[in-house]
Amino acid sequence: MSNSKYDRSIALMCPTCGNRELPVDENEEMIVCGGCNREFTEDELIHENSEVIEAEIEEITEEILDDFNKTFKNLFKN
Ligand SMILES: [Zn+2]
């Protein structure tokens, strides 16, 4: 089963201690934070990170728009 509920390139963060290097392993049911030993399911972690994920998506969108604007301006310069 392919699982593309969210973009894997977005770093999930432990909501308890802020650890960003969580061992997300598709074969494991529980994700255990190395910082505070809190256990989550992947769904819980995504839920806890929904604000972070939304903020990052916004940032990515801004970056894309920024790049687009730069490219667009360069087209007119040349
Ligand atoms: Zn933690």
N, CA, C, O and the ligand as a Tripos MOL2 file, in Angstrom:
@<TRIPOS>MOLECULE
protein
  313   311    79     0     0
PROTEIN
NO_CHARGES

@<TRIPOS>ATOM
      1 N           0.8470   -1.1920    0.0000 N.3       1 MET1
      2 CA          0.0000    0.0000    0.0000 C.3       1 MET1
      3 C           0.8850    1.2470    0.0000 C.2       1 MET1
      4 O           1.7710    1.3850    0.8430 O.2       1 MET1
      5 N           0.6470    2.1230   -0.9210 N.am      2 SER2
      6 CA          1.4470    3.3420   -0.9360 C.3       2 SER2
      7 C           0.8150    4.3680   -0.0010 C.2       2 SER2
      8 O          -0.4050    4.5090    0.0720 O.2       2 SER2
      9 N           1.6580    5.0560    0.6850 N.am      3 ASN3
     10 CA          1.1820    5.9910    1.6980 C.3       3 ASN3
     11 C           1.7490    7.3780    1.4010 C.2       3 ASN3
     12 O           2.9020    7.6730    1.7140 O.2       3 ASN3
     13 N           0.9230    8.2160    0.7960 N.am      4 SER4
     14 CA          1.4050    9.5690    0.4880 C.3       4 SER4
     15 C           0.4770   10.6040    1.0950 C.2       4 SER4
     16 O           0.0800   11.5700    0.4430 O.2       4 SER4
     17 N           0.1390   10.3820    2.3630 N.am      5 LYS5
     18 CA         -0.7560   11.2920    3.0660 C.3       5 LYS5
     19 C          -0.1170   12.6620    3.2340 C.2       5 LYS5
     20 O          -0.8030   13.6850    3.2630 O.2       5 LYS5
     21 N           1.1980   12.6660    3.3450 N.am      6 TYR6
     22 CA          1.8900   13.9370    3.5470 C.3       6 TYR6
     23 C           3.2710   13.8580    2.9260 C.2       6 TYR6
     24 O           3.7770   12.7810    2.6100 O.2       6 TYR6
     25 N           3.8540   15.0110    2.7630 N.am      7 ASP7
     26 CA          5.1580   15.0950    2.1450 C.3       7 ASP7
     27 C           6.2330   14.6780    3.1420 C.2       7 ASP7
     28 O           6.3790   15.2970    4.1960 O.2       7 ASP7
     29 N           6.9790   13.6380    2.8140 N.am      8 ARG8
     30 CA          7.9940   13.1210    3.7270 C.3       8 ARG8
     31 C           9.1750   14.0730    3.9010 C.2       8 ARG8
     32 O           9.9700   13.9190    4.8290 O.2       8 ARG8
     33 N           9.2860   15.0380    3.0240 N.am      9 SER9
     34 CA         10.4470   15.9250    3.1260 C.3       9 SER9
     35 C          10.2560   16.9570    4.2400 C.2       9 SER9
     36 O          11.2060   17.6330    4.6350 O.2       9 SER9
     37 N           9.0410   17.0720    4.7370 N.am     10 ILE10
     38 CA          8.7930   17.9900    5.8520 C.3      10 ILE10
     39 C           9.2040   17.2870    7.1340 C.2      10 ILE10
     40 O           8.7330   16.1890    7.4310 O.2      10 ILE10
     41 N          10.0880   17.9300    7.8930 N.am     11 ALA11
     42 CA         10.5900   17.3310    9.1210 C.3      11 ALA11
     43 C           9.5200   17.4040   10.2000 C.2      11 ALA11
     44 O           9.0360   18.4820   10.5440 O.2      11 ALA11
     45 N           9.1650   16.2530   10.7230 N.am     12 LEU12
     46 CA          8.2090   16.2380   11.8180 C.3      12 LEU12
     47 C           8.9550   16.5080   13.1220 C.2      12 LEU12
     48 O          10.0990   16.0940   13.3070 O.2      12 LEU12
     49 N           8.2810   17.2050   14.0010 N.am     13 MET13
     50 CA          8.9250   17.6260   15.2300 C.3      13 MET13
     51 C           8.2090   17.0440   16.4290 C.2      13 MET13
     52 O           6.9810   16.9470   16.4390 O.2      13 MET13
     53 N           8.9570   16.6600   17.4240 N.am     14 CYS14
     54 CA          8.3490   16.1800   18.6540 C.3      14 CYS14
     55 C           7.6930   17.3660   19.3590 C.2      14 CYS14
     56 O           8.3820   18.3320   19.6870 O.2      14 CYS14
     57 N           6.3790   17.3180   19.6000 N.am     15 PRO15
     58 CA          5.7000   18.4600   20.2320 C.3      15 PRO15
     59 C           6.0800   18.6210   21.7000 C.2      15 PRO15
     60 O           5.8390   19.6740   22.2890 O.2      15 PRO15
     61 N           6.6590   17.6070   22.2820 N.am     16 THR16
     62 CA          7.0250   17.6890   23.7010 C.3      16 THR16
     63 C           8.3860   18.3500   23.8930 C.2      16 THR16
     64 O           8.5240   19.2530   24.7190 O.2      16 THR16
     65 N           9.3850   17.9120   23.1430 N.am     17 CYS17
     66 CA         10.7350   18.4350   23.3780 C.3      17 CYS17
     67 C          11.3200   19.1500   22.1700 C.2      17 CYS17
     68 O          12.4100   19.7160   22.2540 O.2      17 CYS17
     69 N          10.6130   19.1330   21.0530 N.am     18 GLY18
     70 CA         11.0880   19.8740   19.8940 C.3      18 GLY18
     71 C          12.1340   19.1450   19.0710 C.2      18 GLY18
     72 O          12.7120   19.7230   18.1510 O.2      18 GLY18
     73 N          12.3810   17.9030   19.3870 N.am     19 ASN19
     74 CA         13.3370   17.0990   18.6260 C.3      19 ASN19
     75 C          12.8500   16.9300   17.1790 C.2      19 ASN19
     76 O          11.7220   16.4970   16.9410 O.2      19 ASN19
     77 N          13.7060   17.2750   16.2300 N.am     20 ARG20
     78 CA         13.2990   17.2020   14.8300 C.3      20 ARG20
     79 C          13.8110   15.9480   14.1400 C.2      20 ARG20
     80 O          13.5130   15.7040   12.9710 O.2      20 ARG20
     81 N          14.5670   15.1750   14.8560 N.am     21 GLU21
     82 CA         15.1060   13.9680   14.2200 C.3      21 GLU21
     83 C          14.3870   12.7330   14.7380 C.2      21 GLU21
     84 O          14.9580   11.8920   15.4320 O.2      21 GLU21
     85 N          13.1370   12.6570   14.3800 N.am     22 LEU22
     86 CA         12.3340   11.5320   14.8370 C.3      22 LEU22
     87 C          12.5100   10.3650   13.8860 C.2      22 LEU22
     88 O          12.4880   10.5320   12.6670 O.2      22 LEU22
     89 N          12.6820    9.1930   14.4500 N.am     23 PRO23
     90 CA         12.9140    8.0130   13.6150 C.3      23 PRO23
     91 C          11.6200    7.4920   12.9930 C.2      23 PRO23
     92 O          11.0390    6.5200   13.4740 O.2      23 PRO23
     93 N          11.1780    8.1440   11.9240 N.am     24 VAL24
     94 CA          9.9500    7.7200   11.2540 C.3      24 VAL24
     95 C          10.2660    6.4930   10.4160 C.2      24 VAL24
     96 O          10.9470    6.5720    9.3930 O.2      24 VAL24
     97 N           9.7620    5.3750   10.8670 N.am     25 ASP25
     98 CA         10.0330    4.1040   10.2030 C.3      25 ASP25
     99 C           8.7050    3.4860    9.7930 C.2      25 ASP25
    100 O           7.8620    3.1750   10.6340 O.2      25 ASP25
    101 N           8.5370    3.3150    8.5120 N.am     26 GLU26
    102 CA          7.2590    2.8090    8.0120 C.3      26 GLU26
    103 C           6.9320    1.4120    8.5140 C.2      26 GLU26
    104 O           5.7700    1.0040    8.5220 O.2      26 GLU26
    105 N           7.9640    0.6740    8.9350 N.am     27 ASN27
    106 CA          7.7270   -0.6850    9.3980 C.3      27 ASN27
    107 C           7.3560   -0.7500   10.8740 C.2      27 ASN27
    108 O           6.8780   -1.7710   11.3670 O.2      27 ASN27
    109 N           7.5860    0.3640   11.5690 N.am     28 GLU28
    110 CA          7.2800    0.3970   13.0000 C.3      28 GLU28
    111 C           5.9460    1.0830   13.2070 C.2      28 GLU28
    112 O           5.6300    2.0700   12.5440 O.2      28 GLU28
    113 N           5.1690    0.5520   14.1320 N.am     29 GLU29
    114 CA          3.8740    1.1610   14.4000 C.3      29 GLU29
    115 C           4.0230    2.4110   15.2490 C.2      29 GLU29
    116 O           3.3110    3.3950   15.0500 O.2      29 GLU29
    117 N           4.9550    2.3690   16.1990 N.am     30 MET30
    118 CA          5.1580    3.5010   17.0820 C.3      30 MET30
    119 C           6.4580    4.2220   16.7450 C.2      30 MET30
    120 O           7.4660    3.6100   16.3900 O.2      30 MET30
    121 N           6.3950    5.5420   16.8700 N.am     31 ILE31
    122 CA          7.5860    6.3620   16.6980 C.3      31 ILE31
    123 C           8.0030    6.7990   18.0950 C.2      31 ILE31
    124 O           7.2080    7.3960   18.8210 O.2      31 ILE31
    125 N           9.2250    6.5110   18.4720 N.am     32 VAL32
    126 CA          9.6920    6.8790   19.7970 C.3      32 VAL32
    127 C          10.6930    8.0190   19.6670 C.2      32 VAL32
    128 O          11.7030    7.9090   18.9710 O.2      32 VAL32
    129 N          10.3850    9.1210   20.3570 N.am     33 CYS33
    130 CA         11.2720   10.2730   20.3100 C.3      33 CYS33
    131 C          12.5490    9.9750   21.0780 C.2      33 CYS33
    132 O          12.5110    9.5050   22.2150 O.2      33 CYS33
    133 N          13.6880   10.2570   20.4360 N.am     34 GLY34
    134 CA         14.9710   10.0250   21.0870 C.3      34 GLY34
    135 C          15.2620   11.0410   22.1850 C.2      34 GLY34
    136 O          16.1030   10.8050   23.0530 O.2      34 GLY34
    137 N          14.5590   12.1780   22.1410 N.am     35 GLY35
    138 CA         14.8100   13.2400   23.1190 C.3      35 GLY35
    139 C          14.0950   13.0170   24.4370 C.2      35 GLY35
    140 O          14.6890   13.1630   25.5050 O.2      35 GLY35
    141 N          12.8010   12.6590   24.3640 N.am     36 CYS36
    142 CA         12.0170   12.5690   25.6020 C.3      36 CYS36
    143 C          11.3600   11.2050   25.7790 C.2      36 CYS36
    144 O          10.6130   10.9840   26.7330 O.2      36 CYS36
    145 N          11.6450   10.2910   24.8510 N.am     37 ASN37
    146 CA         11.1060    8.9310   24.9070 C.3      37 ASN37
    147 C           9.5860    8.8530   24.7850 C.2      37 ASN37
    148 O           8.9890    7.8260   25.1070 O.2      37 ASN37
    149 N           8.9620    9.9260   24.3240 N.am     38 ARG38
    150 CA          7.5250    9.8770   24.1150 C.3      38 ARG38
    151 C           7.2270    9.0090   22.9070 C.2      38 ARG38
    152 O           7.9620    9.0170   21.9190 O.2      38 ARG38
    153 N           6.1410    8.2650   23.0010 N.am     39 GLU39
    154 CA          5.7490    7.4020   21.8880 C.3      39 GLU39
    155 C           4.5460    7.9830   21.1640 C.2      39 GLU39
    156 O           3.6090    8.4670   21.7980 O.2      39 GLU39
    157 N           4.5690    7.9360   19.8540 N.am     40 PHE40
    158 CA          3.4380    8.3880   19.0520 C.3      40 PHE40
    159 C           3.1580    7.3560   17.9800 C.2      40 PHE40
    160 O           4.0270    6.5680   17.6050 O.2      40 PHE40
    161 N           1.9420    7.3760   17.5000 N.am     41 THR41
    162 CA          1.6790    6.7230   16.2290 C.3      41 THR41
    163 C           1.9590    7.7820   15.1650 C.2      41 THR41
    164 O           2.0290    8.9740   15.4660 O.2      41 THR41
    165 N           2.1180    7.3410   13.9330 N.am     42 GLU42
    166 CA          2.3960    8.2850   12.8590 C.3      42 GLU42
    167 C           1.2620    9.3010   12.7440 C.2      42 GLU42
    168 O           1.5070   10.4880   12.5290 O.2      42 GLU42
    169 N           0.0220    8.8350   12.8870 N.am     43 ASP43
    170 CA         -1.1270    9.7330   12.7720 C.3      43 ASP43
    171 C          -1.1170   10.8010   13.8650 C.2      43 ASP43
    172 O          -1.4050   11.9700   13.6110 O.2      43 ASP43
    173 N          -0.7830   10.3790   15.0780 N.am     44 GLU44
    174 CA         -0.7130   11.3330   16.1910 C.3      44 GLU44
    175 C           0.3300   12.3980   15.9100 C.2      44 GLU44
    176 O           0.1080   13.5900   16.1230 O.2      44 GLU44
    177 N           1.4590   11.9410   15.4300 N.am     45 LEU45
    178 CA          2.5570   12.8580   15.1540 C.3      45 LEU45
    179 C           2.1730   13.8550   14.0680 C.2      45 LEU45
    180 O           2.4650   15.0460   14.1710 O.2      45 LEU45
    181 N           1.5220   13.3590   13.0390 N.am     46 ILE46
    182 CA          1.0850   14.2500   11.9550 C.3      46 ILE46
    183 C           0.0680   15.2510   12.4910 C.2      46 ILE46
    184 O           0.0960   16.4350   12.1540 O.2      46 ILE46
    185 N          -0.8310   14.7430   13.3340 N.am     47 HIS47
    186 CA         -1.8340   15.6290   13.9270 C.3      47 HIS47
    187 C          -1.1590   16.7160   14.7650 C.2      47 HIS47
    188 O          -1.5030   17.8930   14.6550 O.2      47 HIS47
    189 N          -0.2060   16.3200   15.5970 N.am     48 GLU48
    190 CA          0.5060   17.2730   16.4560 C.3      48 GLU48
    191 C           1.2980   18.2770   15.6260 C.2      48 GLU48
    192 O           1.5320   19.4110   16.0450 O.2      48 GLU48
    193 N           1.7050   17.8330   14.4390 N.am     49 ASN49
    194 CA          2.5500   18.6770   13.5980 C.3      49 ASN49
    195 C           1.7610   19.4400   12.5390 C.2      49 ASN49
    196 O           2.3490   20.1110   11.6910 O.2      49 ASN49
    197 N           0.4430   19.3420   12.5830 N.am     50 SER50
    198 CA         -0.3350   19.9300   11.4970 C.3      50 SER50
    199 C          -0.0710   21.4260   11.3420 C.2      50 SER50
    200 O          -0.0490   21.9410   10.2240 O.2      50 SER50
    201 N           0.1320   22.1280   12.4670 N.am     51 GLU51
    202 CA          0.4180   23.5620   12.3890 C.3      51 GLU51
    203 C           1.7780   23.8150   11.7530 C.2      51 GLU51
    204 O           1.9400   24.7030   10.9160 O.2      51 GLU51
    205 N           2.7500   23.0100   12.1720 N.am     52 VAL52
    206 CA          4.1040   23.1350   11.6220 C.3      52 VAL52
    207 C           4.0720   22.8330   10.1320 C.2      52 VAL52
    208 O           4.6820   23.5400    9.3290 O.2      52 VAL52
    209 N           3.3580   21.7780    9.7720 N.am     53 ILE53
    210 CA          3.2790   21.3770    8.3710 C.3      53 ILE53
    211 C           2.6320   22.4850    7.5470 C.2      53 ILE53
    212 O           3.1030   22.8070    6.4570 O.2      53 ILE53
    213 N           1.5640   23.0600    8.0630 N.am     54 GLU54
    214 CA          0.8840   24.1460    7.3440 C.3      54 GLU54
    215 C           1.8060   25.3380    7.1720 C.2      54 GLU54
    216 O           1.8510   25.9500    6.1050 O.2      54 GLU54
    217 N           2.5460   25.6660    8.2330 N.am     55 ALA55
    218 CA          3.4750   26.7940    8.1700 C.3      55 ALA55
    219 C           4.5530   26.5190    7.1250 C.2      55 ALA55
    220 O           4.9450   27.4170    6.3790 O.2      55 ALA55
    221 N           5.0260   25.2880    7.0730 N.am     56 GLU56
    222 CA          6.0820   24.9600    6.1150 C.3      56 GLU56
    223 C           5.5690   24.9820    4.6900 C.2      56 GLU56
    224 O           6.2710   25.4050    3.7710 O.2      56 GLU56
    225 N           4.3480   24.5280    4.5150 N.am     57 ILE57
    226 CA          3.7570   24.5580    3.1810 C.3      57 ILE57
    227 C           3.6300   26.0060    2.7190 C.2      57 ILE57
    228 O           3.8840   26.3240    1.5570 O.2      57 ILE57
    229 N           3.2350   26.8730    3.6400 N.am     58 GLU58
    230 CA          3.1260   28.2950    3.3230 C.3      58 GLU58
    231 C           4.4880   28.8510    2.9140 C.2      58 GLU58
    232 O           4.6070   29.6060    1.9490 O.2      58 GLU58
    233 N           5.5080   28.4590    3.6710 N.am     59 GLU59
    234 CA          6.8640   28.9190    3.3900 C.3      59 GLU59
    235 C           7.3140   28.4350    2.0150 C.2      59 GLU59
    236 O           7.8820   29.1980    1.2330 O.2      59 GLU59
    237 N           7.0560   27.1710    1.7320 N.am     60 ILE60
    238 CA          7.4430   26.5960    0.4460 C.3      60 ILE60
    239 C           6.7350   27.3410   -0.6770 C.2      60 ILE60
    240 O           7.3450   27.6680   -1.6950 O.2      60 ILE60
    241 N           5.4500   27.6060   -0.4890 N.am     61 THR61
    242 CA          4.6780   28.3190   -1.4970 C.3      61 THR61
    243 C           5.2730   29.7010   -1.7450 C.2      61 THR61
    244 O           5.3850   30.1510   -2.8850 O.2      61 THR61
    245 N           5.6560   30.3760   -0.6360 N.am     62 GLU62
    246 CA          6.2610   31.6980   -0.7710 C.3      62 GLU62
    247 C           7.5640   31.6310   -1.5440 C.2      62 GLU62
    248 O           7.8470   32.4850   -2.3840 O.2      62 GLU62
    249 N           8.3590   30.6000   -1.2510 N.am     63 GLU63
    250 CA          9.6340   30.4340   -1.9470 C.3      63 GLU63
    251 C           9.4090   30.2210   -3.4360 C.2      63 GLU63
    252 O          10.1280   30.7760   -4.2660 O.2      63 GLU63
    253 N           8.4210   29.4260   -3.7650 N.am     64 ILE64
    254 CA          8.1230   29.1580   -5.1720 C.3      64 ILE64
    255 C           7.6970   30.4480   -5.8640 C.2      64 ILE64
    256 O           8.1290   30.7390   -6.9790 O.2      64 ILE64
    257 N           6.8490   31.2110   -5.1950 N.am     65 LEU65
    258 CA          6.3920   32.4850   -5.7630 C.3      65 LEU65
    259 C           7.5590   33.4500   -5.9400 C.2      65 LEU65
    260 O           7.6550   34.1720   -6.9320 O.2      65 LEU65
    261 N           8.4490   33.4390   -4.9370 N.am     66 ASP66
    262 CA          9.6260   34.2890   -4.9760 C.3      66 ASP66
    263 C          10.5030   33.9310   -6.1760 C.2      66 ASP66
    264 O          10.9130   34.8020   -6.9420 O.2      66 ASP66
    265 N          10.7810   32.6440   -6.3250 N.am     67 ASP67
    266 CA         11.5870   32.1660   -7.4520 C.3      67 ASP67
    267 C          10.9210   32.5130   -8.7650 C.2      67 ASP67
    268 O          11.5780   32.9160   -9.7250 O.2      67 ASP67
    269 N           9.6320   32.3540   -8.7950 N.am     68 PHE68
    270 CA          8.8820   32.6360  -10.0090 C.3      68 PHE68
    271 C           9.0080   34.1150  -10.3740 C.2      68 PHE68
    272 O           9.2230   34.4700  -11.5330 O.2      68 PHE68
    273 N           8.8700   34.9660   -9.3580 N.am     69 ASN69
    274 CA          8.9870   36.4030   -9.5870 C.3      69 ASN69
    275 C          10.3640   36.7840  -10.0940 C.2      69 ASN69
    276 O          10.5000   37.6100  -10.9970 O.2      69 ASN69
    277 N          11.4050   36.1650   -9.4950 N.am     70 LYS70
    278 CA         12.7740   36.4480   -9.9170 C.3      70 LYS70
    279 C          12.9730   36.0330  -11.3670 C.2      70 LYS70
    280 O          13.5310   36.7810  -12.1690 O.2      70 LYS70
    281 N          12.5170   34.8500  -11.6850 N.am     71 THR71
    282 CA         12.6600   34.3370  -13.0460 C.3      71 THR71
    283 C          11.9180   35.2420  -14.0180 C.2      71 THR71
    284 O          12.3980   35.5380  -15.1120 O.2      71 THR71
    285 N          10.7730   35.6610  -13.6040 N.am     72 PHE72
    286 CA          9.9310   36.5040  -14.4400 C.3      72 PHE72
    287 C          10.6050   37.8470  -14.7120 C.2      72 PHE72
    288 O          10.6080   38.3520  -15.8350 O.2      72 PHE72
    289 N          11.1800   38.4120  -13.6360 N.am     73 LYS73
    290 CA         11.8690   39.7000  -13.7800 C.3      73 LYS73
    291 C          13.0950   39.5640  -14.6770 C.2      73 LYS73
    292 O          13.3880   40.4440  -15.4870 O.2      73 LYS73
    293 N          13.8070   38.4480  -14.5210 N.am     74 ASN74
    294 CA         15.0010   38.2210  -15.3360 C.3      74 ASN74
    295 C          14.6390   38.1040  -16.8050 C.2      74 ASN74
    296 O          15.4120   38.5180  -17.6690 O.2      74 ASN74
    297 N          13.5150   37.5640  -17.0880 N.am     75 LEU75
    298 CA         13.0670   37.4220  -18.4700 C.3      75 LEU75
    299 C          12.9330   38.7900  -19.1260 C.2      75 LEU75
    300 O          13.2240   38.9610  -20.3100 O.2      75 LEU75
    301 N          12.4930   39.7430  -18.3480 N.am     76 PHE76
    302 CA         12.2870   41.0820  -18.8970 C.3      76 PHE76
    303 C          13.5820   41.8740  -18.9920 C.2      76 PHE76
    304 O          13.7440   42.7420  -19.8500 O.2      76 PHE76
    305 N          14.5230   41.5430  -18.0620 N.am     77 LYS77
    306 CA         15.8210   42.2140  -18.0690 C.3      77 LYS77
    307 C          16.5870   41.8950  -19.3530 C.2      77 LYS77
    308 O          17.2250   42.7610  -19.9520 O.2      77 LYS77
    309 N          16.5050   40.6350  -19.7540 N.am     78 ASN78
    310 CA         17.3490   40.1940  -20.8830 C.3      78 ASN78
    311 C          16.7140   40.3900  -22.2570 C.2      78 ASN78
    312 O          17.3260   40.0590  -23.2720 O.2      78 ASN78
    313 ZN         10.5330   14.4330   22.3220 Zn       79 ZN79
@<TRIPOS>BOND
     1     1     2 1
     2     2     3 1
     3     3     4 2
     4     3     5 am
     5     5     6 1
     6     6     7 1
     7     7     8 2
     8     7     9 am
     9     9    10 1
    10    10    11 1
    11    11    12 2
    12    11    13 am
    13    13    14 1
    14    14    15 1
    15    15    16 2
    16    15    17 am
    17    17    18 1
    18    18    19 1
    19    19    20 2
    20    19    21 am
    21    21    22 1
    22    22    23 1
    23    23    24 2
    24    23    25 am
    25    25    26 1
    26    26    27 1
    27    27    28 2
    28    27    29 am
    29    29    30 1
    30    30    31 1
    31    31    32 2
    32    31    33 am
    33    33    34 1
    34    34    35 1
    35    35    36 2
    36    35    37 am
    37    37    38 1
    38    38    39 1
    39    39    40 2
    40    39    41 am
    41    41    42 1
    42    42    43 1
    43    43    44 2
    44    43    45 am
    45    45    46 1
    46    46    47 1
    47    47    48 2
    48    47    49 am
    49    49    50 1
    50    50    51 1
    51    51    52 2
    52    51    53 am
    53    53    54 1
    54    54    55 1
    55    55    56 2
    56    55    57 am
    57    57    58 1
    58    58    59 1
    59    59    60 2
    60    59    61 am
    61    61    62 1
    62    62    63 1
    63    63    64 2
    64    63    65 am
    65    65    66 1
    66    66    67 1
    67    67    68 2
    68    67    69 am
    69    69    70 1
    70    70    71 1
    71    71    72 2
    72    71    73 am
    73    73    74 1
    74    74    75 1
    75    75    76 2
    76    75    77 am
    77    77    78 1
    78    78    79 1
    79    79    80 2
    80    79    81 am
    81    81    82 1
    82    82    83 1
    83    83    84 2
    84    83    85 am
    85    85    86 1
    86    86    87 1
    87    87    88 2
    88    87    89 am
    89    89    90 1
    90    90    91 1
    91    91    92 2
    92    91    93 am
    93    93    94 1
    94    94    95 1
    95    95    96 2
    96    95    97 am
    97    97    98 1
    98    98    99 1
    99    99   100 2
   100    99   101 am
   101   101   102 1
   102   102   103 1
   103   103   104 2
   104   103   105 am
   105   105   106 1
   106   106   107 1
   107   107   108 2
   108   107   109 am
   109   109   110 1
   110   110   111 1
   111   111   112 2
   112   111   113 am
   113   113   114 1
   114   114   115 1
   115   115   116 2
   116   115   117 am
   117   117   118 1
   118   118   119 1
   119   119   120 2
   120   119   121 am
   121   121   122 1
   122   122   123 1
   123   123   124 2
   124   123   125 am
   125   125   126 1
   126   126   127 1
   127   127   128 2
   128   127   129 am
   129   129   130 1
   130   130   131 1
   131   131   132 2
   132   131   133 am
   133   133   134 1
   134   134   135 1
   135   135   136 2
   136   135   137 am
   137   137   138 1
   138   138   139 1
   139   139   140 2
   140   139   141 am
   141   141   142 1
   142   142   143 1
   143   143   144 2
   144   143   145 am
   145   145   146 1
   146   146   147 1
   147   147   148 2
   148   147   149 am
   149   149   150 1
   150   150   151 1
   151   151   152 2
   152   151   153 am
   153   153   154 1
   154   154   155 1
   155   155   156 2
   156   155   157 am
   157   157   158 1
   158   158   159 1
   159   159   160 2
   160   159   161 am
   161   161   162 1
   162   162   163 1
   163   163   164 2
   164   163   165 am
   165   165   166 1
   166   166   167 1
   167   167   168 2
   168   167   169 am
   169   169   170 1
   170   170   171 1
   171   171   172 2
   172   171   173 am
   173   173   174 1
   174   174   175 1
   175   175   176 2
   176   175   177 am
   177   177   178 1
   178   178   179 1
   179   179   180 2
   180   179   181 am
   181   181   182 1
   182   182   183 1
   183   183   184 2
   184   183   185 am
   185   185   186 1
   186   186   187 1
   187   187   188 2
   188   187   189 am
   189   189   190 1
   190   190   191 1
   191   191   192 2
   192   191   193 am
   193   193   194 1
   194   194   195 1
   195   195   196 2
   196   195   197 am
   197   197   198 1
   198   198   199 1
   199   199   200 2
   200   199   201 am
   201   201   202 1
   202   202   203 1
   203   203   204 2
   204   203   205 am
   205   205   206 1
   206   206   207 1
   207   207   208 2
   208   207   209 am
   209   209   210 1
   210   210   211 1
   211   211   212 2
   212   211   213 am
   213   213   214 1
   214   214   215 1
   215   215   216 2
   216   215   217 am
   217   217   218 1
   218   218   219 1
   219   219   220 2
   220   219   221 am
   221   221   222 1
   222   222   223 1
   223   223   224 2
   224   223   225 am
   225   225   226 1
   226   226   227 1
   227   227   228 2
   228   227   229 am
   229   229   230 1
   230   230   231 1
   231   231   232 2
   232   231   233 am
   233   233   234 1
   234   234   235 1
   235   235   236 2
   236   235   237 am
   237   237   238 1
   238   238   239 1
   239   239   240 2
   240   239   241 am
   241   241   242 1
   242   242   243 1
   243   243   244 2
   244   243   245 am
   245   245   246 1
   246   246   247 1
   247   247   248 2
   248   247   249 am
   249   249   250 1
   250   250   251 1
   251   251   252 2
   252   251   253 am
   253   253   254 1
   254   254   255 1
   255   255   256 2
   256   255   257 am
   257   257   258 1
   258   258   259 1
   259   259   260 2
   260   259   261 am
   261   261   262 1
   262   262   263 1
   263   263   264 2
   264   263   265 am
   265   265   266 1
   266   266   267 1
   267   267   268 2
   268   267   269 am
   269   269   270 1
   270   270   271 1
   271   271   272 2
   272   271   273 am
   273   273   274 1
   274   274   275 1
   275   275   276 2
   276   275   277 am
   277   277   278 1
   278   278   279 1
   279   279   280 2
   280   279   281 am
   281   281   282 1
   282   282   283 1
   283   283   284 2
   284   283   285 am
   285   285   286 1
   286   286   287 1
   287   287   288 2
   288   287   289 am
   289   289   290 1
   290   290   291 1
   291   291   292 2
   292   291   293 am
   293   293   294 1
   294   294   295 1
   295   295   296 2
   296   295   297 am
   297   297   298 1
   298   298   299 1
   299   299   300 2
   300   299   301 am
   301   301   302 1
   302   302   303 1
   303   303   304 2
   304   303   305 am
   305   305   306 1
   306   306   307 1
   307   307   308 2
   308   307   309 am
   309   309   310 1
   310   310   311 1
   311   311   312 2
@<TRIPOS>SUBSTRUCTURE
     1 MET1         2 RESIDUE 1 A MET
     2 SER2         6 RESIDUE 1 A SER
     3 ASN3        10 RESIDUE 1 A ASN
     4 SER4        14 RESIDUE 1 A SER
     5 LYS5        18 RESIDUE 1 A LYS
     6 TYR6        22 RESIDUE 1 A TYR
     7 ASP7        26 RESIDUE 1 A ASP
     8 ARG8        30 RESIDUE 1 A ARG
     9 SER9        34 RESIDUE 1 A SER
    10 ILE10       38 RESIDUE 1 A ILE
    11 ALA11       42 RESIDUE 1 A ALA
    12 LEU12       46 RESIDUE 1 A LEU
    13 MET13       50 RESIDUE 1 A MET
    14 CYS14       54 RESIDUE 1 A CYS
    15 PRO15       58 RESIDUE 1 A PRO
    16 THR16       62 RESIDUE 1 A THR
    17 CYS17       66 RESIDUE 1 A CYS
    18 GLY18       70 RESIDUE 1 A GLY
    19 ASN19       74 RESIDUE 1 A ASN
    20 ARG20       78 RESIDUE 1 A ARG
    21 GLU21       82 RESIDUE 1 A GLU
    22 LEU22       86 RESIDUE 1 A LEU
    23 PRO23       90 RESIDUE 1 A PRO
    24 VAL24       94 RESIDUE 1 A VAL
    25 ASP25       98 RESIDUE 1 A ASP
    26 GLU26      102 RESIDUE 1 A GLU
    27 ASN27      106 RESIDUE 1 A ASN
    28 GLU28      110 RESIDUE 1 A GLU
    29 GLU29      114 RESIDUE 1 A GLU
    30 MET30      118 RESIDUE 1 A MET
    31 ILE31      122 RESIDUE 1 A ILE
    32 VAL32      126 RESIDUE 1 A VAL
    33 CYS33      130 RESIDUE 1 A CYS
    34 GLY34      134 RESIDUE 1 A GLY
    35 GLY35      138 RESIDUE 1 A GLY
    36 CYS36      142 RESIDUE 1 A CYS
    37 ASN37      146 RESIDUE 1 A ASN
    38 ARG38      150 RESIDUE 1 A ARG
    39 GLU39      154 RESIDUE 1 A GLU
    40 PHE40      158 RESIDUE 1 A PHE
    41 THR41      162 RESIDUE 1 A THR
    42 GLU42      166 RESIDUE 1 A GLU
    43 ASP43      170 RESIDUE 1 A ASP
    44 GLU44      174 RESIDUE 1 A GLU
    45 LEU45      178 RESIDUE 1 A LEU
    46 ILE46      182 RESIDUE 1 A ILE
    47 HIS47      186 RESIDUE 1 A HIS
    48 GLU48      190 RESIDUE 1 A GLU
    49 ASN49      194 RESIDUE 1 A ASN
    50 SER50      198 RESIDUE 1 A SER
    51 GLU51      202 RESIDUE 1 A GLU
    52 VAL52      206 RESIDUE 1 A VAL
    53 ILE53      210 RESIDUE 1 A ILE
    54 GLU54      214 RESIDUE 1 A GLU
    55 ALA55      218 RESIDUE 1 A ALA
    56 GLU56      222 RESIDUE 1 A GLU
    57 ILE57      226 RESIDUE 1 A ILE
    58 GLU58      230 RESIDUE 1 A GLU
    59 GLU59      234 RESIDUE 1 A GLU
    60 ILE60      238 RESIDUE 1 A ILE
    61 THR61      242 RESIDUE 1 A THR
    62 GLU62      246 RESIDUE 1 A GLU
    63 GLU63      250 RESIDUE 1 A GLU
    64 ILE64      254 RESIDUE 1 A ILE
    65 LEU65      258 RESIDUE 1 A LEU
    66 ASP66      262 RESIDUE 1 A ASP
    67 ASP67      266 RESIDUE 1 A ASP
    68 PHE68      270 RESIDUE 1 A PHE
    69 ASN69      274 RESIDUE 1 A ASN
    70 LYS70      278 RESIDUE 1 A LYS
    71 THR71      282 RESIDUE 1 A THR
    72 PHE72      286 RESIDUE 1 A PHE
    73 LYS73      290 RESIDUE 1 A LYS
    74 ASN74      294 RESIDUE 1 A ASN
    75 LEU75      298 RESIDUE 1 A LEU
    76 PHE76      302 RESIDUE 1 A PHE
    77 LYS77      306 RESIDUE 1 A LYS
    78 ASN78      310 RESIDUE 1 A ASN
    79 ZN79       313 GROUP 0 **** ****
